[in-house]
Amino acid sequence: MNDIDPFPFLGGGSKLGELIRAFDWKKTALGELSQWPGCLRAATSLVLRSDAPMTLQWGTEGWMLYNDAYCDIAGARHPGLLGQKVSDSWSEIADFRTQVVKDVLDGNTVNYRDKHVVLLRHGEPEDVWLDINYSPVVDEAGTPVGVFAVVKNATERFQAEQRLRMAQEAGGVGTFEWYPDSGRLDVSDQYRRIWGLSADVEVTDGLLAMLAHPDDRHAVVGPQRYDLPNPIAYSECRRIDPITGEIRWIARRGEVVSLDGVNQRYVGIVMDVTDRKRSEDALAESEARWQRLVEQMDIKEVRHRNVRILVKKLELEANRGGKYAGGLTMLAEMLGKSIAQVSRFAAQKPSAHIGDRIAREIEQAFGKERGWLDHVQWCADLADVESDQ
């Protein structure tokens, strides 16, 4: 004949259920298991059968019960937490937990996200971030008599998000998730900073359109994007600062995230590329000015003037080295040519054909890029040669 379990609410194969069964509850205000009221038994059964980490603080003193899933959070404090009062179970945060028990027994629900606590889970102080949902347990009369707590260790997630935020801020990158069906747009803090938006402003397509330059709004919002394979592919747009009127350039890149072949959401990043755009504009303007200058000057004359300075420099260096030879001779030796072959290039009126060919050979001999001899500023670097002579 099989024995009948007197405490079936502790069944279900839970390890904590067996510890609760073996615990001496007479030394607590809960009394022996046989004396536990039905509401306490039902609450305990619910906690033990949950896959989520849960605790139960019973009565005003908050006598502690918990389940197997909570053991990871308890660390080395398990199983010593079982049957402890709220003031003793986590003594390092006793004031916080005592106040929570009081608030919940007053009939309130209390929730925390990323609650930072310093716990002695393994004997040493440890920074831990928790998501906790506290709710009351009531008796048959509806009076709160205990506190349910669903506890999630959010430390890894919080630290990962913290590292991501730091990386985004250091790199100036903002992130977003866009749900076109609902119009919902979730953005990071850095995204808001890039767009000049405060934390309390709801970010919408319409708002971004108002901030974007009129000529660039098609790249930010508009139904015309929806027919594209990726409506948030790489694009650049300008935004107008509503306070200063300053123009800032923003680059965006995103991808489609699909579930079961259905487009559910879009994720991406934004960056402020104003400095890059300004540098590109400045470079383009500089190149345009240089191009205009080149078009206005006589390249052959510039090239030959530079060669004459180069010849003087070679002669000066040869004399300093004790080798008394003319610069034209030195240049011919470097090019592996006769003086007659290079003399026409150094003359006042060389032919264009020979001048171009010899100029390229000089640049190769000196390891310079093509057009080195054509640069109008190059002669300034050797201007001291003429003054030395």
N, C-alpha and C positions, 0 to 999 in steps of 0.2 A: 504494500500500500504506500503510495507516494505521500510524502509530507506536504501539507499545504503551506505555502509561503505566507507568513503573517503580514508581510509588508510588500505586497506586489507592486506598489508604486516605485520601489527601488529596483525593479527588474529591468530587463532589456539589455543585459550584458555590459552595463557601464561599470568601469573600474571605480569611479567615484561612488556609484551606488553601493558597492561592496564596502568601501571605506566608511560611508555614512552608516551602513548597517552595523559595522564593527565599532564605531565611535561611541564613547561614553557620553551621552547627551545629558545625563543626570546632573553633570556639573555646569550645565548651561541653563539659561532661562527657558529653553525649549522643552526640557524634560525628556523622559524616555520616548522612544519612537512610538510606543503604543499610546502615548498621550497626545501625540501631534494632532491638531485639528485638521479637518478635511481640506481646508483652503491651503494649509502649509504642505500637506501631502500632494495635492494637485499641482501646486507651484513647483515643488521639488521634482515631481515626475516630469513636468514640462522642461525644466532646465536640463535634467539628465538625458533626455531624449533629443536634445537639440544638437545639431552639428556646429552651430555657431558658438563661440566662446560666451558663456553666460554665467552670471553670479546671482545669488539671492541673499539679500541682507534682511534678516527678519527682526521685527520689533524695533523699538526706539534705540536699542543698543546695537542693532545691525548685525546679528549673529550670521556668520558667513557660511554659505554653501556655494558650490560651483560644479561645473561639469568637466568631462574629459578634455573638451576643446580648450578650456581655459588654462589647462596645465602649462601650455607653452608660454603663455603670458606670465604665469606665476613663477616660472623658472625654478630655482632652487628653494623657493619659499613653499612649494608644494611638497608634502601634504600639510605643512604646518599652518596654512591659512584656514584649513577646515575647522569650523566650530569656534572661530575667534570673533570677538566683538569688533565693530568697525573701527574703534579707536586703537585696536591692537593688530589687526590683520595686515594693514599697510601703515605702520606707525609714522613713516616719513611723510605721508600725505593724509594723516588722520583728520586734520581740521577740514580739509576740502571734502572728504568723504562723509564726515559727520554732518556737515552742512547740507550735502546732497540728500542724505537719508532724511533729515528733518524736512527739507523742502518737498520731497516726494511723499512723505507720510502726511503732509498737509494737503495732498491731492494733486500735486503738480507733476508735469512731465518735464524732464530736464535733458537736453541734448548737447553734446559737445562734439566738435570736429577739430581734429589736430590739437587736442588738448595736450599740452606739454607738461610732463611730470618727471621728476627724478626719482627713480626707484632703485631699491637694493635687491634686485632679482637674483643676483649671484654673489652677493656680499660686497659689491663695489657700486658706487653711485653710477647710474646709467640714465642717459637722456632717452626718454621714450615719448612718442606721440601716439595718442589714442583717440579713436572715434567711439563715443559712448552714448548709448540711449538708455536713460533711466525712466521707468514707469512704475506706478503703484500696483501692488497686489492687494485686493480687497477681500474681506471676509463675507460671510453670508448676508450680513447687514449692509454691505457696500462701504464699510469703513476701511481705509488703507491700513494694512498691518505689516506690509513688507515692501521691498524694493527689488524689482527686476532690473538687471543691467545687461545689455548686450554690448560686449566689448570687442573692439577690433584693434589689433596692433597695427597702426598706420605708419610706423617709423620708417620702413623702407620706402613706402610711397612718398611720404612727406620729404624725406631726404633727397629722393630722386627728383621730385618736383622742385625742391630748393636748388639742387645743382643745375637743373634745367633753366630755372629763372636766372641764376647767376650767369650761366653761359649765354642766355639770350640777351641779358643786359650788357655783358662784356662784348658780345658780337653785334649788338644792335639789331637783333632779330626778334620779331614778334610772330606769334603763331595764331591760327584761327581755325575754326571748324564751322562750316556753313551747311545748313539743312534747307535746301531750296523749297521743299514741299511745305514746310512750315514757316520759312523765312527766318528761322532762328540763326543767330550768328554768335558763337562763343569765341571770345578773344582773350589773349593774354594781357598782362599789365604792360608789357613792352609794346604790344600792338597799339594799345591806347596812347602810349607816349609818342609813338611814331606819327599817329594821326592827330595828336594834340587833344586827346579826349580824357576827361576826368573819370574817376572810378565809378561815379554814380550815374553816368550817362549810358543809356541803352544804345548799343551799336546796331544799326540797321543799314540795309542797302540805301534807303532813302537819305539817311544822314551822311553816308559816305559820298553820295552823289552831290549833296549840298556843299561839301567841303572840297570836292574835286574841281579842277579847272574845267570850265565848260567844254573845251575842246577835247578833254580826256575822259569825259563821263562814260562814254561807250565802253571804255576799258574796265570800268569799275562796276557799273550796274547796267540794267537794261535787259529786256526780254530777248533781244537779238543774240545774246550770248548763249541762251539755253539750247539752241540748236547745234552748237559746236560740240565736238567730241569731248573737249575739256574747256568749259567756260571760264576756268581760272588758270589757264596756261600762262606762261611767263609774259608779263606786260609791265610797262612803266607808265606812271601817270603823275601829274602834278596836283598838289593840294594847296589850297590858299589858307594861310593862317588867318582866322577870323579877327584876331586882335591886331596883329602887326601887318597883315597883308602880305607877308613874306611868302614866296613860292618855294615849296619843298618838293623834291622828287621822291617818289615811292615806287619800289619794285616789288612785284608780287609773283609768287610761283605756287601752284597748288596741284593736287592730284585728286582724281575721283576714287572714292572708296566704295566698292560695290559689295553687296551681299546677295547671293543667289542670282547674280546677273542683273540686279536692280540697283540703280544709283540711289544710294541712301544719303550720302553726305560727301562733302569736299573738305579736304584738309590742306593747309598750306602755310606759307611763311610770308612775311613782308619785311622789307628793309628800307631804311632811309638812305638813298643813294645820291643825295644832293651834292655832297663833296665830290663824288666821282663825276657827276654830270658837269659840275662847274670846272673840274680839271679838264674834262674832255672838251668843253667849250673853249677854255683858255688855250688848250693845245691846238684845237682847230683854228682859232683866231691867230695864234702864233705861226702856224704853218701857212695860213693864208697870207699873213704879212710877209713871211719869208718868200713865198711863191711870187708875190707881187714884186718884191725886191729883186729876185732872180730874173724876173721877166724884164726888169728895167735896166739891169746892168749888163755889161759886155763880159761874158764868161771867159772868153779868150784872154782879155786884158787882165782880169783878176787872176787867172791861172798863171799867166806868164810872170806877173808881178810876184806872185808867191814863189815861183820857181827861181827867180833871180835872188830872192831872199834866202831860199833854201841853198842855192849855190854858194852864197856868201857865208852861210852858217857852216857848210861843209868845209870850206876853205879855212875858216877860223878854227874849227875843231881840229883840222889836220895840222895847222901851224902850232896849236897848243900841244899837240901830241908829238911834235918834233918832226913831222912829215911835211916838208915844205912843198906843197903842190896846190895847184889852183882848184877851186871848187868845182869847175866844170870837169876837170880830170877825175876828181873824186866821184862825182855823180856818174860819169861814164863807167868807171870801174864797178860801182855798185850795180849798175844795170847790165854789165857785161857787154857794153857797146863801145864803139870808138867815139872819140871826142867829136868827130865830124857828124856822127849820127845824132848826137844830142844837141849839138851847137845850134842848129836851126830852131829847136824848141825854146832855147834860152834867148834867142834873138828877139828884137822888137817886133818883127813882122813874120812870124812863122806861119807855115801853111796849117790850115785847120786839121787836115788829115793826119799829118805827123804829130801835131800838137795833141790831139785826142789819144793817139796810140801811146806816145811817150808818157802822157799824164797817167794813163792806167798802169803802165809799167812802174812808174815811180811810186804810185800808191801801193802796188803789190810788193815792191821792194821794201817799203817802210811798214808793211803790214797794216795799211789803213784802208778804210771803207771807200767804196767807189764814190767819187765826188769830193773827196777830201781837199784836193787842190782847187776845187771850184768854190769853196766856202769863203765868203768875203771876210769873215772874222779870223780866218786861219792866219793871215799875215800878221795880225796884231800879236799873236803868240810869239812871233819871231822878230818883232819890231826892234827888240833890244840888240839884235845882231848888227843892224846898221849903226846904232849908237855906239856899240863896242868898237866898230871899225872907224 
